[in-house]
Amino acid sequence: MSIKDDIKALLKKHNALLVAHFYQKDSVVELAEFCGDSLELAKKASLDDRSLVVFCGVGFMGESVKILAPNKRVIMPRISCCSMARMVSSEYFDRSVELLKEYAIEDFIPITYINSNAEVKAKVGALGGLVCTSSNAKTILEYVFKKGKKIFFLPDYCLGLNMAKQFGLKAAVLGMDSKEDICRADVICYNGFCSVHQLFSIEDIEFYRERYEGIKIAVHPECKPEVVELADFVGSTSQIISYVKGLELSQAVAVGTEYNLVNRLRPPYNGENNTFVLSSTIPECPTMNETSPEDIYKLLKSFDSGRVANEIILDEGIIQDARKALLGMMELS
């Protein structure tokens, strides 16, 4: 039997669900029953009737399943760290809130991007805030802004600035802009970012437009505002997939997001590739690429022997407060 057959047999034996994020390696995606973005996978995994979830992604994603379905067991081949999520800890969140208070800014609602750990989500939920994703950030920001309050958006300043610009709102970044700019801002952003989406530049767009007449540029809203402004399409991972697959096969497109996803979007047209990665380097997420089929097999073999490894365990209080922020988002979107 191959390792793929062994994994399938162990999944069946323990009635386990295997899911994988879009950015995982092809060899991992091929094994998954569901493949999607972080929220899509959290929803599907939490609603599935199986009590054991094997999650191939990064740590905060496995935590999201546990928050939505506390009675499930969630194990991960690797509890890899999202670099963006790591930029805002519970302590850093508290420091930021204290700084806002020092600036006499107290009437605000926090919104945390789903790329944050459970403790941060819980603190946001405890303050009456919400979680958002790249696909529903516009809806969540609009809801909060209509309440007449300032928004503290974390951890991705690029997504915060891009969303604020859509609404014509003033935005500023803690640690980058002056106290005066922060106090005047409608949307106050934490200074975090995605290391992969920071790779895409205006020069990359200019390169492809000069070389391929009529090429479309599609990017993720985690990209820098100046890149987003020049793109033909801006959307979440799932939205980018739908956009690219809706194009004529003859239409060339350069995509500003993670390499593994872009690489499997479309087959060549007339023997030539016309789906490009919008970068001069390969924009691979290093932590997403840590997981391998061998890791999945070892995890399941260990579980089969009664040794549970890499299980997501969260404090009940953390789950309750983080759940408020997640469910609030899901109700709105």
N, C-alpha and C positions, 0 to 999 in steps of 0.2 A: 504493500500500500504506500501511496505517496503521502507527504506531510499534509497535503490538502485533504486527502481522504481521512487521515487520522484526525484532523481538526473537525471535520464534519461529523465523524463518528462520536467524538467526545461531546460536541455540541448537542447532538441528538440524545446521547446517553443522559446528559444532565438537563435536558430541555432548556437550553440556553439560547439567548438571542445575541447574535454578533452584529454590531453596527460599526460603520467607519465614516469618518469625515471625508469630504471631497478631496482634501489635500493629502490624504494618505497615499502611499505607493500603490501602483497598479496591482501588485501581488497581494496587497491587503484588501483593497477595494473589491477584488474578484471573489474574496471569501465572504464578504459581508452580505447579510440578508437585506439590510437597508444602508443606503449611502446618502448623505445629505449634509446640510450645514448644521451648526451647533444646536440651534433651536429646533429645527426639524427633527433631528435625531433624538433630542431630549423628549419631545412630544411623543414620537413613535415608540421609543423605548419605554416611557412611563405608562403608556396606554396598552402596551402589549401584555397578553395574559401570562407570559413567562416571568418567573420570579428572579431569574439570574440573567444579568446583562453583561456581556463582554464588550467593552467600549474601546474602540481604537481611535484615539485622538489625543487631546491634551487634558490636563487635570481638571480645569474648570468645567469641561464638557461632561465628564463623568459626575462631577459634583451636581450639575444641573439636573441630571436624571435622578440622583438621590434626593434632591430637594423636592422635586415634583412627585416622586414615588418613594417615600421613606422606607416602605416595607420591602422594597426590592434589594437584592444584593447586586452591587455594581463592582466589577473587577476590571482592571485594565492591564494589558500586556506590559505597558510602561506608563507610569504616571508622569508623562512628560510635561514640561512647563511652557506655557505660552509667554513669550518675552514681554508682551504688552501687559498681560495680567499680572506678571511679576513686578511691574513698575509701580503698582499701587497696592500696598499692603493695608491691613487694618490700621496700623499705626500711622502710615502716611495719609490715610483718609482723615483720621482724627486731627493731624497737624494742619491739613488743608482747611478743615472746618474751623479750627481755631484761628487760622490766618484770616478767613473771611469775617469772623467775629471781630478781630482786631481792626478790620477795615469798616466796621459797623454794618456789615452785610449779614443779616440774620434771617430775613424773610426770603428764603430760597427753597427750592425743591431739588434734591439730588437725583440725577439720572445716571445709572452706570450701564455702560456697554456690557453685553453678556460676557465679553472677554475680561472677566474679573473673578477673583476667587469668592468662595461662599461667604467668608467673613465680611468682605466688602459689600456683597449683595445684602447681607443681613443688616449691616449698619445703614445702608440706603433704605431698606424696608422699614427699619425702626424709626427713621425720620420722615416716613410717609412718601418716600421716593419710589422710583420704578426702574426696572431693567429695560433695555432696548436692544434691538439688533440692527444691523445695517439696512435690513429690508423694511423695518417699521419705525426707525428713528424719527422720520419726518412726522408720523402720526403721533408718537409719544411727545415730541417736543411741542407740537401744536397744541396738544391737550394741556400740557403743563403751562405753556405761555399764556393761554387763554384764562388761566387762573390769576393772571396779573402778578406772578412771582418771577423772580430771577431763577435761572437754571444753573446748577452746578453740574457740569457734564464731565464724566470721567470714564476710563482713563485716556481715551484716544482724542487728542486735541484736533487732529485732522478731520475726523468725522464730525466733531462738535462745530468746528469752523465751517465746514461744508454745509451742514444742516442750517446753521445760523444764516449763512449767506442766502440760502433758498428762501428764507422768510424775510430777508432784509433786516435782520436783527444785528445789533452791535455785539461783538464777541471779543474776548480777550483771554489770554492764557496765563495762568499762575506761573510765576517764575520766569516768564518771558516779557510780559508787558508791565507797565507802571501801575502803581496803586491807583492813580487817577483813571487809567483806562479800565482797570478791573472794576472800580466802583461805578463807572458809566455803562458797563456792559450788561446786556440782557442775558447773554450766555457766557458763563465763566468756565473755561476749560482747564482740566488738569493737564499737566505736561507729560503725557504718555503717547506712545505711538507703536505702530507695527513695523518691525524691522524689515520685513519683506516688502510691504507696500511703500516704504520710504525709498526703495531702489528706483522707482520709475520717475522719469524726469521730462521736462519740456523738450530737451534735446532728443530724447528717445522718440517722442511724437513727431518732431520735425524730421528726424531721420526716416521714419517709415512713410511719412506723407510725401517726402521728396522722392523716395525710391519707388513707391507703389501708388500710382494715380488712383484716386477715389477710394483709398483704403479707409475703413472705419476703425475708430479707436474706442475701445470699451474698457473702463477702469472701475475699480472698487472705490467706494467713498472713504476708505482708509488712506487713500493716496493724498499727496499734498494738494492743497487748494488750487495752486497754479496749474497742476496737471489735470485735476478734475474740470477746471474751467475750459480747457481746450479739447476735452473728450467729446465724442459723438454720443456716447451712452455711459451713464454712471449707475451702478446698481450693486446689490449684494451678490454673493456667489451664485445663489439660485437664479437671480434675475439675469446675471451675465450669461449663465448657461442657456436660459430661455431666449435671450436676445441673439446670441451667436447661432443657435440652432434654428432660429427663425429667419436668418439671412439666406440668400441664394448661395448655393455651394460655390459658385464662381466668385462671390464677393470676398475680397481679401479683408482680414480684420487682424488688428494687433490688440492683445488683451493684457491689461495691467493687473494681474493677480498671480497667485501661486502657480509655479511651473507644472506640477503634476496634473492639476486641473486643466490648464490650458492645453497641455500635451495630448489629452484624451478627448478634447471637445469635438473635433471633426476629423474625418479621414482626408487624405490628400484629394485634390480635385484635378482630374486629368493627369494624374501622376505627379503633381506638384503640390507642395505644401502652401496653403494660403491662409493659415491660422498661425499667427506669430505671437511670441512672448514679447511684450513691450519693454525690453531691457537688453542691454549689451552683455549682461551676465545672466546666469540661470538663477531666477528668484525662488529658490527652494526654502521652505520653512524647515530649519534644521531639526526642531523638536517633533514636528509632524512626521518627519522622515526617519525617526528613530525606530518606529515599530516595524517588525518584520513578521512573516508567517511563523518563523522559528520562535519568536517571542510569544505568539498566540498559542502555539503548541505547548510550550513549556508552562505557560500559565494554566492551561486546561489540564495538562498532565499532573501538575501540582495539585490542582483542585480535586482531580479524580483520586489522588492519594490522601486526601483529607488535609492538605496543607494549603490554606487559602492565602494567596499572595496578592499584593496591590489592590486591596479592597478599599473602596471609598467609605470612610466612616466620618460622620459629622455629628456634632453636638445637637441635641434636640432644639435648644434655643436658637442656634444658628439656622437650622432648617426652617423653623417657624417664621422668623423675620425675613429670611431670604425668600421664602415661599410667597410672602405678601408682595414683594417687589416683582417676582416672576409672574404670579397669577394676575397682578394688576396690569402688567404689560399684555398678557394673553387676552384678557377681557377687552382691552382697548383695540387690539389688532386682530 
